[in-house]
C-alpha cells in the first residue's frame, strides 16, 4: 500500500508523534509519501538523523516550486488568497490520487483534502487525526462548521482522546466514522529508572512550550504556597515561548528566584539528562482563552515511562492517561491550592511514589506504546482502503 501523509511544514521536529507514525508505517511495509506546506528550515544535522533522513526524499510541497511564493500569497486579501491557494492545491491532485489512502494530521489539513474532493476527483479515502488546537479553537469559534465538507466526505475521523470525539460528533461528525486513536511513544527507547531521593533536594521539572495552555503560571503559584515549609526543592523549567518573560517576572514577584530556574530551549539529549536527574514532572494544563486545549501531552507519557512522578490537571484527555493517586496526580484546572497539596504529598511521601511510578510505566506500556498503536492504525487503513477499492 501507498499511504500519503498530509501535514503542515515538514519536518516539524516538535511533532515527533507525526514523524514516529510515518516511520512506523514504513516499518510495516507501507510506501509513504508526504504532501506538506513547504520543507521546514531544519539544520543538515537534524535532517541527517533517522527517521527524518529516510522520509525527506518522499516529501513534496503542495504547490511544487511555486511554494517559494507562499510568503507573498499569505499577504493577499483573504478572499483572493483563498482562491489562489485552492487553485494551487489542485497541483497535488494527481499525486494524492497515487495514494491508496490519505492520513491528514490536524483537522485543517483533512479539510483541505476534503475541499479538493468536493471540487474534483480525489479517490483515496481520507483519514484525519485531530490533536487539540484544531478541535478546541474552532469548536469555540464556529462549532466546527469549517469541517462540514470533511465530515461529509472523509472516511474516518480519529481523535487523540475521548473528549475530542464527543466534540466532533456534537459538531456534526458522523458517529460511525469517528473514533479514538491515541498518540504514543517508543517505550523501548525510554529506560525506566526509579528515582532515589536519599535526602537530596527534590528536583521538580517541566518541559514544554511556554504558552497559556501549559499552565506553568499555576505551577509557580502552587510552589509559592509551599515555600520553604515543605523541605528542600528546586523547580527547573525547560522550554521557550511567548509567556517566558511574564513567567520569569511572576517567579520574581512570588519570591521564587532562588528555587526556580528557566533554562529556555535545550537540545533533546540535554533534556533527557535533566529528566534523568529529576523526581517529579509538573504540567498543570488549562484551557486557553481562545479555546486551545491539549490532546494528551506526549511529554507526560515520556515522564511516566521514565519513572518520574507526574502532576497534571483534569483537562481534556489527560485523565485518560493519568488516574489520580494511582499513576500520578491531578488537580482541577487553575486550582492552585489543590495543585500545591498534590506537590506537597509527593514531597512528604517518597516511598509510595515508587509504586505510583511503577503503575504509570505499566500504563504507558499497555496503552500508549507506539508499536501497538501503529499496528492498530495500519490495520484500520488497510481495511478502509480495501473496502473502498471494491466500491
C-alpha angles and dihedrals in degrees: 000000000000112000122193119208115204112200142149117258115346132251098021099176094199088062094069090153091065094048091045091052092050091050090047092057091049090052089054092057101263123137107233129206126181128211110190146164094256135309111289119239097251122154122261088247092056093045090050094060123092136282090019093055092058093044099048096077089057096055121102131178115245088235100037113216091347086071087085087074093057095108091055093046090051089061094057120106110277098252093047093044090053092052094046093046093050091049091050092046086062087070088075098050094098092048092048090050089057088068124088089212137002124223111195117193113214124017095259091062092048090050089051092057091044090054089057090046088055092051101040145359108302105166110182119084115258119231112187124194115204118205114177121282088053090059108032100046099045090041089059095040105044109352091257092297089144089071096056094112092043093052089051100042104026119098100212136009113202122190127194092228142020095251091061091049090055091048093050092049090048087051093054107275112143109255094221092056098044123084143155120257114172124216114233147180138246097261092187090065094055115072115212115235126176108227113237116205103182092178093304124137110288106245115213120186143184124191114188147104108283099243132128099264093058090069098216089147089067093048089056093047091049092051090049087059090055095046114158094326093091103054134263114331139153130198121210120193117197119189142057136235146127094301097054098099092045091049092049089051090049092051089053092046091051092050094246102124094111093049102039127064125189108204099175120213116344134186115269094249092053091048089055090053092052091048091051090055094049133087106199134027120213125200111151096179122196138186108265122230091255092052097260112153140175124257102206107309115240088210089066091050091051092048092050092047092052097053102261120139106240130215119191141137144268090262132138110309097345094102087059087063102035126046108202112247095004108060099007141321133286133191130185115269112280092000099139095178094053091045091051090050092053093050092046090053090053091050092051099041112050097155098053088049088067091061090047091051091050091052091047092054091050090052092054092047092051104039111014103042111129093214092061094039093050090050088054093048092047090052092048094049093045092052092046095049092046093051092048092049089063096049 
